[in-house]
Amino acid sequence: MRIEARPVDGTRPAQWLVRCFADGLKAPVTLLWRFPAGVKQIGGAVPRDEPTALVQPPDRGPSWAECEATGSDGVPVHANHPLAPIAAGAGPVTARAGDLVTVRGSGFGPSPNPGDAVWLVPPGPGRALVADARCKGASWSELAVSVCVPTAARGRTWQVRVQAAETLATAPKPLVVAP
């Protein structure tokens, strides 16, 4: 399940074309688009069950598109995509292994897609670590992602990157993890 989203060149106010792809579900497949308040579907009384939609995001506030696909066996899957570039704003600057840290920003989407994560990336050589999104207190929303610092991050400085809908944003300040 995935969504492709791109801004339509030259439109004022901005418009986005979104396409929902649901492979591997038992036919027939039904689709349902969801948008937060403020995102308008272009074209009047457009059905929300088409694979493609044209939308106008608001100037401010939550801005994402979510597609839910359900196969004839009743199994639903969903994906979402931001309708603006994601940005990681204020993030933690110090923590200990196991601490819950929150990265604030925008455009993360209402929930993570498969593969979405917070990554700790060393500034030099070394292996990136994925933060623990299943720990107590972990959460994901349009404006903030909370995760726990993995044990392997001890004693190093890390860049904090959020991956949402195949897009990356880096927090402006590094995270220093105590030994």
C-alpha positions as CSV (number, residue, x, y, z in Angstrom):
1,M,0.0,0.0,0.0
2,R,1.4,3.4,-0.9
3,I,0.4,6.9,-1.9
4,E,2.2,9.0,-4.5
5,A,1.6,12.7,-3.9
6,R,3.0,15.7,-5.9
7,P,2.2,19.4,-6.1
8,V,0.6,20.6,-9.3
9,D,2.9,23.2,-10.9
10,G,1.6,26.7,-11.3
11,T,-1.6,26.4,-9.2
12,R,-2.6,29.2,-6.8
13,P,-3.5,28.3,-4.1
14,A,-1.4,25.1,-4.1
15,Q,-3.1,21.9,-5.3
16,W,-1.8,18.4,-4.9
17,L,-2.5,15.3,-7.0
18,V,-2.6,12.1,-4.8
19,R,-2.8,8.5,-6.1
20,C,-3.5,5.5,-4.0
21,F,-1.9,2.1,-4.9
22,A,-3.1,-1.0,-3.2
23,D,-1.4,-4.2,-4.5
24,G,-2.0,-7.7,-3.4
25,L,-5.5,-7.3,-2.0
26,K,-8.3,-9.7,-3.0
27,A,-10.4,-8.1,-5.7
28,P,-12.6,-6.2,-5.8
29,V,-10.9,-3.5,-3.8
30,T,-12.7,-0.5,-2.3
31,L,-10.8,2.7,-1.6
32,L,-11.6,5.5,0.8
33,W,-9.7,8.8,1.1
34,R,-9.5,10.7,4.4
35,F,-8.2,14.2,4.8
36,P,-8.0,16.4,7.9
37,A,-10.3,19.4,8.3
38,G,-9.1,22.2,6.0
39,V,-7.9,20.0,3.1
40,K,-10.4,20.4,0.3
41,Q,-11.1,18.0,-2.5
42,I,-11.2,19.9,-5.8
43,G,-14.1,19.2,-8.2
44,G,-17.3,19.7,-6.2
45,A,-19.0,16.5,-5.0
46,V,-16.1,14.3,-5.8
47,P,-16.4,10.7,-4.5
48,R,-13.8,9.7,-1.9
49,D,-13.5,6.2,-3.4
50,E,-11.5,7.0,-6.6
51,P,-7.8,6.0,-6.8
52,T,-6.8,9.6,-7.6
53,A,-7.8,12.8,-6.0
54,L,-6.9,16.5,-6.5
55,V,-6.8,18.4,-3.2
56,Q,-6.0,21.9,-1.9
57,P,-4.2,21.8,1.5
58,P,-4.7,24.7,3.9
59,D,-2.1,27.4,4.5
60,R,-1.8,26.3,8.1
61,G,-2.7,23.2,10.1
62,P,-2.6,19.5,9.5
63,S,-2.1,18.7,5.8
64,W,-2.1,15.0,4.8
65,A,-3.9,12.5,2.7
66,E,-4.8,9.0,3.9
67,C,-6.0,6.2,1.7
68,E,-7.6,3.0,3.1
69,A,-8.0,0.0,0.8
70,T,-10.1,-3.0,1.7
71,G,-10.1,-6.2,-0.3
72,S,-13.2,-8.4,-0.7
73,D,-12.0,-10.5,2.2
74,G,-12.6,-7.4,4.5
75,V,-8.9,-6.8,5.3
76,P,-8.2,-3.1,5.4
77,V,-4.7,-1.5,4.8
78,H,-3.9,2.1,4.8
79,A,-1.1,4.6,4.0
80,N,-0.8,8.4,4.4
81,H,1.3,11.1,2.8
82,P,2.0,14.7,3.9
83,L,0.8,17.5,1.6
84,A,3.8,19.7,2.4
85,P,7.4,19.1,3.0
86,I,8.1,17.5,6.3
87,A,10.2,19.5,8.8
88,A,11.9,18.4,12.0
89,G,12.0,21.4,14.3
90,A,12.9,21.3,18.0
91,G,14.2,18.0,19.1
92,P,16.0,16.7,22.1
93,V,19.6,17.7,22.8
94,T,20.5,15.3,25.6
95,A,19.2,11.9,26.7
96,R,20.1,8.6,28.1
97,A,19.5,5.2,26.6
98,G,15.9,4.2,27.1
99,D,14.7,7.8,27.5
100,L,11.6,8.9,25.6
101,V,12.5,11.8,23.3
102,T,10.1,13.9,21.2
103,V,10.9,15.4,17.8
104,R,8.6,18.3,17.0
105,G,8.0,19.5,13.5
106,S,5.3,19.2,10.8
107,G,4.2,17.0,8.0
108,F,4.8,13.6,9.7
109,G,1.3,12.4,8.9
110,P,-1.3,11.1,11.4
111,S,0.3,7.8,11.8
112,P,3.5,6.0,10.5
113,N,3.5,4.1,7.3
114,P,5.5,0.9,7.1
115,G,9.1,1.9,7.0
116,D,8.5,5.3,8.7
117,A,10.9,5.8,11.6
118,V,13.1,8.1,13.6
119,W,16.8,7.4,12.8
120,L,19.9,8.3,14.8
121,V,22.7,8.9,12.4
122,P,26.3,9.3,13.5
123,P,28.0,12.5,12.1
124,G,31.0,10.4,10.9
125,P,31.6,6.8,10.1
126,G,29.2,4.3,11.8
127,R,25.9,2.7,11.5
128,A,22.6,4.5,11.8
129,L,20.2,3.2,14.5
130,V,16.5,3.2,14.4
131,A,14.8,4.5,17.5
132,D,12.4,2.3,19.5
133,A,8.9,3.2,18.4
134,R,7.3,0.4,20.5
135,C,8.4,1.6,23.9
136,K,6.1,2.9,26.6
137,G,5.0,6.4,25.7
138,A,6.0,6.2,22.0
139,S,3.6,8.0,19.6
140,W,3.3,9.5,16.2
141,S,1.2,12.5,15.1
142,E,1.2,15.2,12.4
143,L,3.3,17.5,14.6
144,A,5.4,15.3,16.9
145,V,7.0,11.9,17.1
146,S,8.0,10.3,20.4
147,V,10.4,7.4,20.5
148,C,12.9,5.8,22.9
149,V,16.7,6.0,22.6
150,P,18.2,2.6,21.8
151,T,20.8,1.1,24.1
152,A,23.4,1.0,21.3
153,A,23.3,4.8,21.1
154,R,25.1,5.3,24.4
155,G,28.1,7.7,24.6
156,R,27.7,9.3,21.1
157,T,26.4,12.3,19.4
158,W,23.7,11.7,16.7
159,Q,21.8,13.5,14.0
160,V,18.1,12.9,14.5
161,R,16.2,12.2,11.2
162,V,12.5,11.5,10.8
163,Q,11.5,9.4,7.8
164,A,7.8,9.9,6.9
165,A,6.2,8.8,3.6
166,E,9.6,8.2,1.9
167,T,10.7,11.8,2.9
168,L,13.4,12.8,5.3
169,A,13.8,15.7,7.7
170,T,16.7,16.3,10.1
171,A,16.3,18.0,13.5
172,P,18.5,21.2,13.6
173,K,20.4,20.2,16.7
174,P,22.2,16.9,17.4
175,L,21.3,14.5,20.2
176,V,24.0,13.7,22.8
177,V,23.4,10.4,24.5
178,A,25.0,9.9,27.8
179,P,27.4,6.9,28.3
